[in-house]
Amino acid sequence: MNSLLITGYSGFVGGLLASELKSSNTLKLLGRKESDLGQVYTHNLDENSDYSDALSGVSCVIHCAARVHIMNDCSVDPLANFRAVNTAGTLNLAKQAAKAKVKRFIFVSTIKVNGESTTGKSAFTSFDTPKPEDFYGVSKSEAELLLMELGKQTGMEIVIVRPPLVYGEGVKANFASLMKLVSKGLPLPFRLINSNKRSLVSVYNLVDLIKVCIEHPKAANQIFLVSDDNDISTAEMVSLMARVQSKPNLSLPVPLWCFNLVGRLFNKQEVVDRLTGSLQIDITHTKSTLNWKPPYSIEHGFKLSAKN
């Protein structure tokens, strides 16, 4: 039985991961909320905290906690705030993990390290040069580089997992909002957004991959991209949301130029680009290295997302 430390255990990914691992592992949990899944250690994620009590006897750290993207961030220096948690905090935890003789450190990063879009480009791969475009992606990319260097210096095995948009039961933000709109049977203007392709990953497939990475010998010192391996257009996404909720698909054939015009007029071009553009992930390296494939279909994840 392994002794594992999970950070971010009260979050969307960490919560399911802790539940899945509880029966066959001894769990330590880093955070502030009470839990019956394991022993909780109340430490902040920063460059000064002492994690020695939480790391004692641990064989693998699964680091899910992070400062995530914040809409309308009004802080004076948002990049510094992201770095304080996602870069400096991660490195502090990892250094102490190496000192405590932790064998493996799994870092749940983000596809934003690769970039924001593959429109007109090839799909992202594990071997691309990082090109983050926002503060969150920059902080995660810097953490990845520092972790890999620490691994070389100390011998602690580093595993990096970069997911795209993660969905499933309990999902929030734009995915949940769109699912709710579709559930109301409202006419939505997405029928002609049918030539873009986006990679998604259900939390169930992501957690399954993380579980494999805990012990697989070939996972050491690797970067893995993860998806459902079933890329879909915005129109296909809305259609599937309607189908799993037994609702009619009332998407209207609004031309793409209308979206671009609205984006320019209201200074929302980034939102329009995410809606109409592509973000595809090539998970060939993940599948071949780990002999892994996503066990759950995209329809399975959408059905559970509809329970929100």
GIFEN-V509510 format. One record per pair of residues at least 12 apart in sequence whose C-alpha atoms are under 10 Angstrom apart, sorted by the first residue. I is the first residue (numbers start at 1). J is the second residue. D is the distance in Angstrom with one decimal. If there is no record, write none. Layout:
i=[I:I]
j=[J:J]
d=[D:D]
This chain:
i=[1:1:1:1:2:2:2:2:2:2:2:2:2:2:2:3:3:3:3:3:3:3:3:3:3:3:3:3:4:4:4:4:4:4:4:4:4:4:4:4:4:4:4:4:4:4:4:4:5:5:5:5:5:5:5:5:5:5:5:5:5:5:5:5:5:5:5:5:5:5:5:6:6:6:6:6:6:6:6:6:6:6:6:6:6:6:6:7:7:7:7:7:7:7:7:7:7:7:7:7:8:8:8:8:8:8:8:8:8:8:9:9:9:9:9:9:9:9:9:9:9:9:9:9:10:10:10:10:10:10:10:10:10:11:11:11:11:12:12:12:12:12:12:12:12:12:13:13:13:13:13:13:13:13:13:13:13:13:14:14:14:14:14:14:14:14:15:15:15:15:16:16:16:16:17:17:17:17:17:17:17:17:17:18:18:18:18:18:19:19:19:20:20:20:20:20:21:21:21:22:22:22:23:25:26:26:26:27:27:27:28:28:28:28:28:28:28:28:29:29:29:29:29:30:30:30:30:30:30:30:30:30:31:31:31:31:32:39:40:41:41:41:42:44:44:45:45:45:45:45:45:45:45:45:45:45:45:45:46:46:46:46:46:46:46:46:46:46:46:47:47:47:47:47:47:47:47:47:47:48:48:48:48:49:49:49:49:50:50:50:51:51:51:51:51:51:52:52:52:52:52:53:54:55:55:55:55:55:55:55:55:56:56:56:56:57:57:57:58:58:58:58:58:58:59:59:59:59:59:59:59:59:59:60:60:60:60:60:60:60:60:60:60:60:60:61:61:61:61:61:61:61:61:61:61:61:62:62:62:62:62:62:62:62:62:62:63:63:63:63:63:63:63:63:63:64:64:64:64:65:65:65:65:65:65:65:66:66:66:66:66:66:66:66:66:66:66:67:67:67:67:67:67:67:67:67:67:68:68:68:68:68:68:68:69:69:69:69:69:70:78:78:79:79:79:79:79:79:80:80:81:81:81:82:82:82:82:82:82:83:83:83:83:83:83:83:84:85:85:85:86:86:86:86:86:86:86:86:86:86:87:87:87:87:87:87:87:87:87:87:87:88:88:88:88:89:90:90:90:90:90:90:91:91:91:91:91:91:93:94:94:94:94:94:94:94:94:95:95:95:95:95:97:98:98:98:98:98:98:98:99:99:101:101:101:102:102:102:103:103:103:103:103:103:103:104:104:104:104:104:104:104:104:104:104:104:104:105:105:105:105:105:105:105:105:105:105:105:106:106:106:106:106:106:106:106:106:106:106:106:106:107:107:107:107:107:107:107:107:107:107:107:108:108:108:108:108:108:108:108:108:108:109:109:109:109:109:109:109:109:109:109:109:109:109:109:109:109:110:110:110:110:110:110:110:110:110:110:110:110:110:111:111:111:111:111:111:111:111:111:111:111:111:111:111:111:111:111:111:111:112:112:112:112:112:112:112:112:112:112:112:112:112:112:112:113:113:113:113:113:113:113:113:113:113:113:113:113:113:113:113:114:114:114:114:114:114:114:114:114:114:114:114:114:114:115:115:115:115:115:115:115:115:115:115:116:116:116:116:116:116:116:116:116:116:116:116:117:117:117:117:117:117:117:117:118:118:118:118:118:118:118:118:119:119:119:119:119:119:119:119:119:120:120:120:120:121:121:121:122:122:122:122:123:123:123:123:123:123:123:123:123:124:124:124:124:124:124:125:125:125:125:125:125:125:125:125:125:125:126:126:126:126:126:126:126:126:126:126:126:126:126:126:127:127:127:127:127:130:130:140:144:144:144:144:144:147:147:147:148:148:148:148:151:151:152:155:156:156:157:157:157:157:157:158:158:158:158:158:159:159:159:159:159:159:159:159:159:159:160:160:160:160:160:160:160:160:160:161:161:161:161:161:161:161:161:161:161:162:162:162:162:162:162:162:163:163:163:163:163:163:163:163:163:163:163:164:164:164:164:164:164:164:164:164:164:164:164:164:165:165:165:165:165:165:165:166:166:166:166:166:166:166:166:166:166:166:167:167:167:167:167:167:167:167:167:167:167:167:168:168:168:168:168:168:168:168:168:168:168:168:168:168:168:169:169:169:169:169:169:169:169:169:169:169:170:170:170:170:170:170:171:171:171:171:171:171:171:172:172:175:176:176:176:178:178:178:179:179:179:179:179:179:179:179:179:179:179:180:180:180:180:180:181:181:181:182:182:182:182:182:182:182:182:182:182:182:182:182:183:183:183:183:183:183:183:183:183:183:184:184:184:184:185:185:185:185:185:185:185:185:186:186:186:186:186:187:187:187:187:187:188:188:188:188:188:188:188:188:189:189:189:189:189:189:189:189:189:189:190:190:190:190:190:190:190:190:190:190:190:190:190:190:190:190:190:191:191:191:191:191:191:191:191:191:191:191:191:191:191:192:192:192:192:192:192:192:192:192:192:193:193:193:193:193:193:193:193:193:193:193:193:194:194:194:194:194:194:194:195:195:195:195:195:195:195:195:196:196:196:196:196:196:196:196:196:196:196:196:196:197:197:197:197:197:197:197:197:197:197:197:197:197:197:198:198:198:198:198:198:198:198:198:198:198:198:198:198:198:199:199:199:199:199:199:199:199:199:199:199:199:199:200:200:200:200:200:200:200:200:200:200:200:201:201:201:201:201:201:201:201:201:201:201:202:202:202:202:202:202:202:202:202:202:202:202:202:203:203:203:203:203:204:204:204:204:204:204:204:205:205:205:205:205:205:205:205:205:205:206:206:206:206:206:206:206:208:208:208:208:208:209:209:209:209:209:209:209:209:209:209:210:212:212:212:213:216:216:216:217:217:218:218:218:219:219:219:222:222:222:223:223:224:224:224:224:224:224:224:224:225:225:225:225:225:225:225:226:226:226:226:226:226:226:226:226:227:227:227:227:227:227:227:227:228:228:228:228:228:228:228:228:228:229:229:229:229:229:229:229:229:229:229:230:230:230:230:230:231:231:231:231:231:232:232:232:232:233:233:233:233:234:234:234:234:234:235:235:235:235:235:237:237:238:238:239:240:240:240:240:241:241:241:241:241:242:242:243:243:243:244:244:244:244:244:244:244:244:245:245:245:245:245:256:256:259:259:259:259:259:260:260:260]
j=[23:24:25:26:21:24:25:26:27:57:58:59:60:214:215:24:25:26:27:28:55:56:57:58:59:60:61:102:18:21:22:25:26:27:28:29:38:54:55:57:58:59:60:61:62:102:104:214:18:26:27:28:29:30:38:39:40:41:54:55:56:57:58:59:60:61:62:63:97:102:105:18:27:28:29:30:31:38:40:54:60:61:62:63:64:65:106:28:29:30:31:40:41:45:61:62:63:64:65:66:29:30:31:32:45:62:63:64:65:66:28:29:30:31:32:33:35:37:38:40:62:63:64:65:29:30:31:32:33:34:35:64:65:64:65:66:170:64:166:167:168:169:170:171:172:203:64:65:108:166:167:168:171:202:203:204:206:207:29:62:63:64:65:108:203:207:35:37:64:207:203:204:206:207:62:64:203:204:206:207:208:210:211:35:37:38:62:207:36:37:38:37:204:207:208:211:37:207:211:36:37:38:37:38:38:39:58:39:40:58:40:41:53:54:55:56:58:61:41:42:54:61:62:42:43:44:45:51:54:55:63:65:43:44:45:65:44:54:54:53:54:55:54:85:89:65:66:67:84:85:86:87:88:89:90:91:92:93:83:84:85:86:87:88:89:90:91:92:93:84:85:86:87:88:89:90:91:92:93:88:89:92:93:89:92:93:96:92:93:96:92:93:94:96:97:100:93:96:97:99:100:100:97:93:96:97:98:99:100:101:102:97:100:101:102:100:101:102:97:100:101:102:103:104:97:100:101:102:103:104:105:214:215:97:101:102:103:104:105:106:156:157:158:214:215:93:94:97:102:103:104:105:106:107:158:214:104:105:106:107:108:159:210:211:213:214:90:93:94:105:106:107:108:109:160:106:107:108:109:85:86:89:90:107:108:109:82:85:86:87:89:90:108:109:136:139:140:81:82:83:84:85:86:87:136:139:140:82:85:86:135:136:137:140:82:134:135:136:137:136:135:136:134:135:136:137:138:139:135:139:135:136:139:135:136:137:138:139:140:135:136:138:139:140:142:143:139:139:140:143:109:136:137:138:139:140:141:142:143:144:136:138:139:140:141:142:143:144:145:146:147:139:142:143:146:143:107:140:143:144:146:147:142:143:144:146:147:150:105:106:107:146:147:150:151:156:158:147:150:151:154:156:156:150:151:153:154:155:156:157:154:156:154:155:156:155:156:157:155:156:157:158:214:215:220:151:155:156:157:158:159:213:214:215:219:220:221:147:151:156:157:158:159:160:213:214:220:221:147:157:158:159:160:161:210:213:214:219:220:221:222:140:143:144:147:158:159:160:161:162:210:223:140:144:159:160:161:162:163:206:210:224:136:137:139:140:141:143:144:159:160:161:162:163:164:223:224:225:132:136:137:140:141:160:161:162:163:164:165:225:226:124:125:126:130:132:137:140:141:161:162:163:164:165:224:225:226:279:280:281:130:131:132:133:134:135:136:137:138:140:141:162:163:164:165:128:129:130:131:132:133:134:136:137:138:139:140:141:142:144:162:126:127:128:129:130:131:132:133:137:138:141:162:225:281:128:129:130:131:132:133:134:137:138:279:131:132:133:134:137:164:270:273:274:277:278:279:133:198:273:274:277:278:279:280:196:197:198:277:278:279:280:281:196:197:198:273:276:277:278:279:280:196:277:278:279:278:279:280:279:280:281:282:197:198:199:278:279:280:281:282:283:225:279:280:281:282:283:223:224:225:226:280:281:282:283:284:285:286:160:161:162:222:223:224:225:226:281:282:283:284:285:286:222:223:224:225:285:142:145:162:158:159:160:161:223:159:160:221:160:221:222:223:220:221:221:221:220:221:217:219:220:221:222:219:220:221:222:223:210:213:214:218:219:220:221:222:223:224:210:213:219:220:221:222:223:224:225:206:209:210:213:222:223:224:225:226:286:206:223:224:225:226:227:281:199:200:201:202:203:206:224:225:226:227:281:198:199:200:201:202:206:225:226:227:228:279:280:281:198:199:200:201:202:203:227:199:200:201:202:203:204:205:206:227:228:301:200:201:202:203:204:205:206:298:301:302:304:305:201:202:203:204:205:298:300:301:302:303:304:305:306:307:308:202:203:204:301:302:303:304:305:306:307:308:203:304:305:306:307:308:202:203:304:305:306:307:308:305:308:305:305:306:308:237:238:241:237:238:240:241:242:245:302:305:306:307:308:241:242:245:306:308:238:241:242:238:239:240:241:242:243:245:247:248:249:250:251:306:241:242:243:244:245:246:247:248:249:306:242:245:247:248:242:245:246:247:248:249:250:251:247:248:249:250:251:248:249:250:251:252:235:238:249:250:251:252:253:254:235:250:251:252:253:254:255:256:258:259:233:234:235:236:237:238:239:250:251:252:253:254:255:256:259:275:276:233:234:235:236:238:239:249:250:251:252:253:254:255:256:233:234:235:251:252:253:254:255:256:276:233:234:235:236:253:254:255:256:259:275:276:277:232:233:234:235:236:237:276:232:233:234:235:236:276:277:278:231:232:233:234:235:236:274:275:276:277:278:279:280:230:231:232:233:234:235:236:237:276:277:278:279:280:281:227:230:231:232:233:234:237:274:275:276:277:278:279:280:281:226:227:228:229:230:231:232:233:278:279:280:281:282:226:227:228:229:230:231:232:279:280:281:298:226:227:228:229:230:231:294:296:297:298:301:226:227:228:294:296:297:298:299:300:301:302:304:305:227:228:296:301:305:228:294:295:296:297:300:301:226:227:228:293:294:295:296:297:298:301:225:226:227:228:294:295:296:292:293:294:295:296:224:226:227:286:287:290:292:293:294:295:226:290:291:292:290:289:290:291:289:290:289:290:291:286:289:290:285:286:289:285:286:282:283:284:285:286:287:289:290:281:282:283:284:285:286:287:281:282:283:284:285:286:287:293:294:280:281:282:283:286:293:294:298:281:283:293:294:295:296:297:298:301:280:281:282:283:284:287:293:294:297:298:280:281:294:297:298:278:279:280:281:298:278:279:280:298:275:276:277:278:274:275:276:277:278:249:251:252:275:276:298:302:250:251:251:298:299:302:303:299:302:303:305:306:302:306:299:302:303:299:300:301:302:303:304:305:306:302:303:305:306:307:272:276:271:272:273:275:276:272:273:276]
d=[9.6:6.3:5.1:6.8:9.8:7.7:5.0:6.1:8.3:9.4:7.7:6.5:7.9:9.5:9.7:9.7:6.0:4.6:5.9:7.4:9.3:9.3:6.7:4.9:5.7:7.1:9.0:9.9:9.6:9.0:9.7:7.0:6.2:5.1:6.0:8.4:9.7:9.7:8.7:8.7:5.4:6.1:5.1:5.9:7.4:9.5:9.9:9.2:9.5:8.7:6.0:4.6:5.6:7.1:9.4:9.5:9.7:9.8:7.3:7.1:9.6:9.7:6.5:8.2:6.5:4.7:6.2:8.0:10.0:9.9:9.6:7.2:7.3:6.3:5.1:6.2:9.0:9.6:9.7:9.9:8.7:6.0:4.9:6.0:7.0:8.5:9.6:8.6:6.0:4.8:6.6:9.9:9.7:9.0:7.9:6.5:5.0:5.3:5.2:8.9:7.9:6.8:6.6:9.5:9.8:9.0:7.1:5.0:3.9:7.4:9.5:6.4:7.2:7.2:9.6:8.9:8.9:9.3:9.9:9.5:9.6:9.2:7.4:7.6:9.1:9.3:7.7:8.6:7.0:9.0:8.5:9.7:9.0:8.1:7.7:9.7:10.0:9.4:8.9:8.9:8.8:8.9:7.2:7.2:9.1:7.9:7.2:9.3:9.4:8.4:9.5:9.6:9.9:9.8:6.3:8.7:8.0:7.0:9.6:8.7:8.6:6.0:7.9:9.9:9.6:8.4:9.9:9.3:9.7:9.9:7.9:8.0:10.0:7.2:9.4:9.6:9.0:8.8:9.1:5.7:8.4:8.2:8.0:10.0:6.7:8.4:10.0:9.5:9.7:6.8:9.7:9.8:9.9:8.3:9.0:8.7:9.0:9.8:7.9:9.6:6.2:7.6:9.1:9.6:7.2:8.9:9.0:6.7:8.9:8.9:6.1:7.4:10.0:6.7:8.3:9.8:8.3:9.3:6.0:8.6:7.8:9.9:9.9:6.1:6.6:8.4:8.9:8.9:7.4:9.8:9.3:8.8:6.1:7.2:8.6:8.8:8.5:8.8:8.3:8.0:6.2:9.9:9.2:9.0:8.5:8.1:8.2:9.4:8.5:5.9:8.3:9.9:8.7:5.1:7.2:9.9:8.5:7.8:9.5:6.2:5.4:8.4:8.8:6.3:3.8:7.4:8.9:7.1:8.2:7.1:7.8:10.0:8.8:5.2:4.7:7.9:7.5:5.3:8.0:9.1:7.9:7.3:9.4:8.4:7.8:8.2:9.9:8.6:8.3:8.0:8.9:6.9:9.8:7.0:8.3:9.7:9.3:7.0:8.1:9.1:7.4:9.8:9.5:9.1:7.8:6.3:9.6:9.4:6.5:8.9:7.7:8.8:6.5:8.8:8.6:7.7:8.3:7.8:8.4:8.0:8.1:5.9:8.2:9.4:9.2:9.3:7.7:4.8:5.3:6.6:8.8:9.3:10.0:8.7:9.6:5.8:5.9:4.8:5.7:7.5:9.8:9.3:10.0:6.9:8.9:9.3:8.6:7.8:7.4:8.6:6.5:4.8:6.0:8.3:9.8:8.7:8.6:6.2:4.7:6.3:7.6:9.3:8.2:9.6:9.7:8.2:8.0:9.1:9.3:7.4:6.0:5.0:6.1:8.9:9.8:8.5:6.8:5.3:8.1:9.0:8.3:9.9:8.9:9.2:8.2:9.7:8.5:6.6:5.6:9.3:9.0:8.6:8.9:8.9:9.4:9.9:9.0:8.2:6.1:8.8:9.0:6.2:6.2:9.9:7.8:9.4:9.7:7.9:9.7:8.7:9.7:6.6:9.5:10.0:8.8:9.0:8.3:6.1:9.0:9.1:7.2:9.0:8.7:5.2:7.5:9.9:8.2:7.5:8.7:8.8:9.2:9.5:9.3:6.8:6.1:9.2:8.6:5.9:8.6:8.4:8.2:8.3:5.1:8.1:8.4:8.5:8.6:8.5:9.7:9.9:9.3:8.1:9.6:9.5:5.8:6.0:9.3:8.7:6.7:9.8:10.0:9.1:5.5:6.5:8.4:6.3:4.6:8.3:9.7:8.2:9.4:9.0:9.3:7.6:9.4:9.1:8.7:9.3:6.8:9.3:9.2:8.4:9.9:6.8:9.2:7.0:6.7:8.5:9.7:9.8:9.6:9.6:7.3:8.0:9.1:9.0:9.5:8.8:7.4:9.4:8.9:9.5:8.4:8.4:8.3:9.7:6.5:8.0:5.9:9.2:8.4:9.3:9.2:9.3:7.6:9.8:6.8:8.6:8.2:5.4:6.1:8.9:9.9:10.0:9.8:9.2:9.2:5.7:4.5:5.9:7.4:9.3:7.5:8.6:9.6:7.6:9.1:8.8:9.0:7.2:6.1:5.0:6.2:8.5:9.8:8.6:9.1:9.4:9.9:8.4:6.0:4.6:5.9:7.5:7.9:7.6:7.5:9.6:9.3:9.5:9.9:9.5:9.1:7.9:8.7:7.6:6.1:4.9:6.3:8.6:9.5:9.6:9.2:9.7:8.5:6.1:5.0:6.3:7.7:9.8:8.6:9.9:10.0:8.6:9.7:6.1:8.0:8.8:7.8:10.0:6.5:5.7:4.8:7.0:9.5:9.7:9.8:9.6:9.8:8.9:7.0:7.1:8.5:9.2:7.3:4.2:5.2:6.3:8.8:8.8:9.8:8.4:9.6:9.6:9.5:8.8:8.0:9.6:9.6:8.7:4.9:5.4:5.2:8.5:10.0:7.4:8.8:9.4:9.9:8.4:8.7:8.0:5.7:7.4:7.9:9.7:7.9:4.9:8.2:8.4:8.4:8.1:8.7:7.6:9.9:9.5:8.9:5.4:6.0:4.6:8.0:9.1:8.7:5.0:6.8:8.8:6.7:5.3:9.1:9.1:7.9:8.6:9.4:6.8:7.1:4.8:5.1:5.8:8.8:8.3:9.9:8.6:8.9:10.0:9.7:9.8:9.6:7.2:5.1:4.8:6.1:8.7:7.9:9.8:8.9:8.5:7.3:6.8:8.6:9.2:10.0:9.8:9.5:8.4:9.7:9.0:7.1:10.0:9.3:8.4:7.9:7.0:5.8:4.8:7.9:9.7:9.0:9.0:7.7:5.4:4.8:6.2:8.7:7.7:8.6:9.8:9.2:9.3:5.7:4.8:6.8:8.6:9.8:9.0:8.2:9.9:9.0:9.2:9.2:9.4:7.8:8.8:8.9:10.0:9.8:9.5:9.1:7.2:4.8:5.0:5.7:9.4:8.5:8.0:6.3:4.8:5.8:8.7:9.4:8.6:7.0:9.9:9.2:6.4:5.3:7.0:8.3:7.9:9.7:9.8:9.5:8.7:8.6:5.8:6.0:6.0:9.7:9.0:8.0:7.9:9.0:7.1:8.4:10.0:8.0:9.4:9.8:9.1:9.6:9.9:9.8:9.1:9.4:7.3:10.0:9.2:9.1:9.1:9.6:9.1:7.2:9.1:9.9:9.8:7.7:9.0:9.8:8.9:8.8:9.9:8.6:5.2:5.6:8.9:8.3:5.9:4.6:7.0:8.7:9.4:7.3:8.8:9.9:6.3:5.8:5.3:5.3:6.2:7.8:9.7:9.3:9.0:9.2:7.7:6.3:4.7:6.1:8.5:8.9:8.7:7.8:9.1:8.6:6.0:4.9:5.9:7.1:9.5:9.6:7.6:6.2:4.9:6.4:9.2:9.9:9.3:8.0:6.9:9.6:9.6:7.5:8.6:6.1:5.3:6.7:9.2:9.1:6.8:5.7:6.5:9.6:9.9:8.4:7.4:7.0:9.9:8.6:9.0:8.2:9.3:7.8:5.3:6.3:8.3:9.4:8.9:9.8:6.4:5.1:5.4:5.7:9.3:9.4:8.0:8.8:9.9:9.8:7.7:6.5:4.9:5.7:8.7:10.0:9.8:9.8:7.0:7.8:9.1:6.7:8.8:5.6:5.7:7.4:9.9:9.8:8.9:5.3:6.6:8.2:5.7:4.4:8.2:8.9:8.9:9.2:8.4:9.6:7.7:8.4:8.4:4.9:4.2:7.1:6.2:6.1:9.9:8.5:6.6:9.0:7.9:5.7:9.8:9.1:9.6:6.6:9.3:9.8:7.5:9.5:8.8:8.9:7.6:8.2:7.7:9.7:8.0:8.6:9.6:7.9:9.8:6.2:8.1:8.9:8.9:8.0:6.7:9.9:9.1:9.2:10.0:9.9:8.0:8.7:9.7:9.7:9.7:7.2:8.9:9.8:6.7:6.0:9.7:8.3:7.5:8.6:7.8:8.5:9.3:10.0:8.0:6.8:9.8:9.6:6.5:8.5:6.5:9.0:9.8:8.4:9.6:9.9:8.1:9.7:8.1:9.9:9.8:6.3:6.5:7.5:7.0:9.6:9.7:9.1:8.7:6.7:8.4:9.4:7.9:4.7:5.4:6.4:9.9:8.8:8.6:6.3:4.6:5.8:8.9:9.1:9.2:8.5:5.4:4.5:6.2:5.4:8.7:9.7:10.0:9.3:9.8:6.9:5.5:9.2:9.6:7.6:9.5:9.1:5.4:6.1:6.6:6.7:8.8:9.0:9.8:9.1:9.1:9.8:8.1:5.1:8.4:8.5:8.8:9.2:8.5:5.0:5.4:5.0:7.0:8.9:10.0:9.7:8.7:6.8:8.6:7.8:5.3:6.3:6.4:7.1:9.5:6.8:5.7:5.4:8.7:8.6:8.5:8.2:7.0:9.9:8.1:6.0:8.8:8.5:5.2:6.2:5.2:7.0:9.5:8.5:9.1:6.3:8.4:8.6:9.8:8.5:8.7:8.7:9.3:7.6:5.0:7.0:8.9:9.8:9.9:8.9:6.3:5.5:5.0:8.3:9.4:9.4:5.7:5.0:4.5:7.4:9.8:9.3:9.9:8.8:7.3:4.8:6.4:6.5:9.9:9.8:8.7:5.2:5.5:6.1:7.8:9.3:9.2:9.5:9.6:8.0:5.2:4.7:5.2:8.1:8.9:6.1:7.1:7.2:6.9:4.7:6.9:9.1:8.3:6.1:5.0:6.0:9.0:8.5:5.5:6.1:8.1:7.9:7.0:8.4:9.0:8.6:8.8:8.4:6.9:4.4:4.8:8.1:9.0:9.6:9.0:9.7:9.7:7.9:8.5:9.8:7.6:6.7:9.3:8.0:8.5:7.1:9.6:8.6:5.5:8.2:9.6:9.1:9.8:9.7:9.8:7.8:10.0:9.7:8.8:8.4:7.1:9.7:9.3:7.5:8.3:7.6:6.9:8.7:5.5:6.4:6.2:8.7:9.4:8.9:9.9:6.9:7.6:8.6:8.3:9.9:9.9:9.3:9.5:7.8:7.8:9.4:9.3:7.9:9.9:9.1:9.8:9.0:7.6:8.5:7.9:9.4:9.9:7.8:9.7:8.2:8.1:9.6:7.1:9.8:9.8:8.7:6.5:6.6:9.8:9.0:7.5:6.9:9.7:9.2:9.3:8.9:8.3:9.9:7.5:9.4:7.1:5.4:9.1:9.2:9.6:7.0:7.3:5.6:8.7:7.9:6.4:9.5:7.5:8.2:5.9:9.4:9.7:7.2:9.0:9.5:8.6:9.1:7.0:8.3:7.0:9.8:9.4:7.6:9.7:9.7:9.2:8.5:5.8:8.6:7.6:7.0:6.3:9.4:9.5:8.2:8.0:7.3:9.4:10.0:8.2:7.1:9.0:8.7:9.7:9.8:9.7:8.3:7.1:9.5:8.9:7.0:8.5:9.3:9.3:10.0:9.3:9.7:9.3:8.4:9.0:8.1:9.6:6.8:7.1:8.9:9.3:9.7:7.8:9.9:9.9:9.6:9.9:9.2:9.3:7.9:8.1:9.1:7.3:7.6:9.2:8.7:6.6:8.0:9.1:7.7:9.8:9.6:9.3:9.5:9.0:7.4:8.9:9.9:6.8:5.4:9.0:9.4:7.4:9.1:7.4:10.0:6.7:9.2:9.6:7.7:9.7:6.4:9.1:9.0:8.3:6.6:8.3:9.0]
